[in-house]
Amino acid sequence: MSTQKQLKRVSREEVAKHNKRDDLWIIIDSVVYDLSDFIDAHPGGEAVLLSEDVAGQDATEFFFGLHTIDVLQKYERFAIAQIEGEEREIHYPVPGELSRVPFAEPTWLVKTFKNPYYKESHYRLQREMRKFVDEVVIHDAAAREADGKRPTVELVRKMGELGINAMRLGPGKHLKGRKLFADIKPEEYDYFHELIITQELCRCGQRGYMDALQGGMVIGLPPVINFGSDELKKEIVEPVFAGEKFIALAITEAFAGSDVFGIRTYAKKSEDGSHYIVNGTKKWITNGHFADYFSTACRTDDGYAMILIPRALGVETRQLHTSYSTAAGTAFVMFNDIKVPSRYLIGEDGMGIPIVLSNFNHERWIMCCGTIRGARAIVEILMKWANQRKAFGRPLTSQAVVRQKLAYLIAQIEAAQAYLEVVTHQMNNMSYRDQAKNLAGHIALLKAWCTRVSHEVADNAVQIMGGRGLTKTGMGKTIEHYHRTYKFDAILGGSEEILADLGIRQALRSYPRDVRL
């Protein structure tokens, strides 16, 4: 419990005397709460509090059958005493700590297991990120997911100041000379460090907010960093990392989703070559509603090109309402005769498709990191629920069908995390070019597998939680939110079916011609 004050000691017999509407005490985890002034405000009505097994009684089991532990922490002000000769037995989480629930953490964070991938700097980064998320990010995530507003700009700037924004783009020259979070040296930073940052942020449990929190930067800025001119990088990169400017990746159109070659947005180059006139629309653009820049895939006379288009040139956006919060800034983007100076061309005209494709591997890998960590967080909730919820007079864990469901989900999550770590290790030991050649298929299959796992987790979570899993408030709110939003990862970054097919097509390209059954 966050603030445990010194309490006087009373007997259980004394508590039992206070069982009336205007004099109501209950016991939870050996602590006595005076609810006399709270009964009218109780969301569940007064009948629950005045029942004979609650009023003046130990309601610990009753309480945790209906509420999460944060509710108890919220109402600590009503605590007036503690039962004599007894101490609190329930563990109250503190910011930054690891969960002790089995399978709630990936195996590399469990002391009894060894792991070949993670070094001291990884563990240090994890500790610092966990504390930062618990103390700062989670509160902003819950508030913004609820009110639909963009992430608090001050938080994004704080992340920029700490070096986190730059770290979210993986290892590379963009980190050289920077002071990074948790005192990580730029030269030692690798994809496992990035995996840790993504997975810790995803623990906030707010899917729309996670895309809102610089999701556009993570996929929109790499084309500028990897292919942009020095002049363009100088203008764009630092303000975006600092949280002073925001960027989005604009590829998808109503006419073309996973079919990148089907885009219609057209950039006509002027006769003197000084500028392009861009016309077209983009749809479902993450962070688009508040972005200052759009890394935009366009058709041109030379084929396809990537052009960075500043909003200030006249770009219009309209917010789209999807299954998750408008905090993500998902937008319909309109380019109507936008005159864009040629210096905003990313790379070369005609090289748009290779630039787009080179960006996909990292984007999809990041989605795998987040998808599988989000699924694990749900299983942690289910493990807690199954242990404290009683049905037919016994905990849910006594039912073989519930144990079987949990086993099935846990095995899939552990397998997905292991595959993710294998792919991440390969990324650390391959050049950017070799990753595109050798890992595109693996990453595609990994993403398709992760989103299938999340489907199973979402479906079974609601079955285990019952009606609470369909309710936006209370104990099941995280389950309801997950079930409503898990499908985003199966669509964004390439749909599940197309990525599964991509993985197999990549394998068939290298199939040896002389091999027969």
Steps between C-alpha positions, in 0.01 A plus 500: 500500500643837400449681832448274798428715801540385860166366619358427842427136588150363556348155545277320252229502766513878511468524121195272506313760706521753216261343251235766444440750224621803699774304675657262252841334529645216292830311500716452191842338536497558881437875452179657628318745270231739620251527213229689691546810283562302182191282486295748295784537249566128464461418127351161584229641724450470874355148502839345427670680789218427745483127424567275798826363358643851445378746767722465806668194346820399323414578136841426351391211278174675414684819403754333272223311326372837381790744494865534400765596752531856369145567621609416853799730465272776373289490816782477751366817662220296658744277692464566875646199678666161472399173662708432808756227465470494118700649213418560137558195283420631154783643291441854376691580178758778496619681186781327316476154650474173310187291526523179701207342317621193303551580129419870555857588399706363210743231612806724470367702793445194719800439728487121474549509121809574292497687171772544236376831359476751783788681668528726801403807299178329391401425858585855604292646221208274590506612864507867409233469228270302730520771763452781246195331351347422840556847639437716195369334185218285640320798652517702178397195298183440701401867489561548128341170400190618687478857371629422150759778502854459371773400750608781726762690300707562813534123543617454141753779552617339823555176309694698243714658769573157649599360160210251488348637178824450308549155656165384363642500147751229584880506475665720240690818421213712633608404855863608463599760759164485682445454870265206524255392767633279782857601406506262203796569274404569136755247375356218717136570417341215305161366398451327834517841668233622259291189565511578873384860449209389281391218728515713813297779339239247388433409862286814524224287348354780286525402134397830346730696728794277410461595133451860609825505693729572207378208292513732200860589579606135527382424146505846341848624589720204385456582128636848571789369711594219262441667162453873551755763403721654767305823463169323554627306802635818654160667474283210614672245724592691814169689539314168468722321751460792739121483481477848350369369167301186413516278195282230342545237231245548220481195272159335538210624291134411473598354163811316620568339838755219495524551122762775502525499120136602484545848649353787299638810671691675223794739515553690173848648470526854366680560169787678674525224761463741791186346649228236485123555491342227712138390474334206672383362830628265767290310753547344845818701557621456856577835670388671181254731673775674697804437280713790376660288224386210281746251348283440196508229235405644160481404138718714272591512134805291591304234689468547875662737747503578871448869569496671839204739497470766772148566627575872477489477119122455517445135595154436644407216736180358640499277806373144455318311773613140534465226763763664718543848639526813290816564703682325214408784267397259223423720203378539145762718332430722199759642260333752270746667262769506769814668366796317655857623443719229347734509797233302688546201268624202707772318308452495125190528284411152378638331814183534707408131515842377625491773766150395607591132509822558693293666771260209546731251673572727794137610527373142504765388746398780738138389471606147594673633811190685609247236399655220697563716809141617493379140488722410795352783706153356439608155614633654822153643565342162426736323739410742779129475424500121489670487839265739680169445324277224640229314312293224651683559828849435359767712322496498120839330512326187629330462162699300247349689207633831634845352565503361146415840352778668699752233401411538132543879509820498703667246270420710194628820662825338610551358150437839340742676737766239427455542122512877546829477689654274236405749227629790711834323544528462123422870453789583732733297283388608154539816300189695405528359146539141623200539730287596201625200306500231769254606769203650318332160479573412862372832627187464287432152638576616853252785474231272358563254784497768770168637383352149494617458859339830596176380342502190720586705806221752436238233439589282798547797732138602456387143557696477824395844625137457398281810507781709644694444178230691315490795740699820444539568873590294804704182521459406135571837340845400374361179353218687327743754358735227379219304335381817326842608371723193451405478132694817415825305494353243262427777248755778543842457344368238258202274561543162663416301188728700270793472741453125541504471121806724480688273738429195288576677171836608640573138592397372157734745328794325662360149462771276348396384153664160537312393815221245463282303742 
